[in-house]
Amino acid sequence: MTADQPLTCSTCQGVIVTAQDGAYTPARGRLIVTNGYCRGQCSDTPPEPAASPAPASADRPEPAPVNP
């Protein structure tokens, strides 16, 4: 990592992993503890949308009434 490269991912705010031992400073360690690491899938592509919610109750058939 050079000075012009960000420490954290702009999408997930996780710390970006580097192969340079000297890049792991106490400040970077605090960021890792608070933000965690970037998992790498969000840096190159936008995050995937969450799973679609269950259909609304209007889309489900009404249960048949129970007569005692």
C-alpha positions in Angstrom: 0.0 0.0 0.0 1.2 3.4 -0.8 0.2 6.7 0.7 -2.3 7.4 -2.1 -4.1 4.0 -1.7 -7.0 3.9 0.8 -6.8 1.8 4.0 -10.5 0.9 3.9 -12.9 -0.3 1.3 -15.2 2.4 0.1 -18.1 0.0 0.0 -17.9 -2.1 3.3 -15.4 0.1 5.2 -13.4 -3.0 6.0 -9.6 -2.8 6.0 -8.0 -3.8 2.7 -5.4 -6.6 3.1 -1.9 -5.9 2.0 1.2 -8.0 1.6 3.6 -5.4 3.0 4.4 -6.0 6.6 5.3 -2.4 7.2 1.8 -1.3 6.4 0.4 -2.9 9.5 0.8 0.0 12.0 -0.9 0.4 15.3 -3.4 2.8 13.6 -4.2 0.1 11.0 -4.5 -2.5 13.8 -7.2 -0.3 15.5 -9.1 0.0 12.2 -8.9 -3.8 11.7 -10.4 -4.3 15.2 -13.2 -1.8 14.7 -14.0 -2.4 11.1 -12.7 -5.9 10.3 -11.2 -6.9 7.0 -12.7 -6.3 3.6 -13.8 -9.7 2.2 -12.8 -8.6 -1.3 -16.0 -9.3 -3.1 -17.3 -5.7 -2.7 -14.2 -3.9 -3.9 -14.6 -4.8 -7.6 -18.4 -5.2 -8.0 -21.4 -3.5 -6.4 -22.9 -5.4 -3.5 -25.6 -7.9 -4.4 -29.2 -7.0 -3.4 -30.6 -8.7 -0.4 -32.9 -11.6 -0.9 -36.4 -10.7 -1.9 -38.8 -10.4 1.0 -41.6 -12.9 1.5 -44.7 -12.0 -0.6 -47.2 -9.7 0.9 -50.2 -11.2 2.7 -52.4 -10.0 -0.1 -50.6 -12.4 -2.5 -51.3 -15.4 -0.2 -54.6 -17.2 -0.3 -56.8 -16.7 2.8 -57.1 -19.9 4.9 -60.5 -21.5 4.9 -62.6 -20.7 8.0 -62.9 -23.5 10.6 -66.4 -24.3 11.8 -66.6 -26.2 15.0 
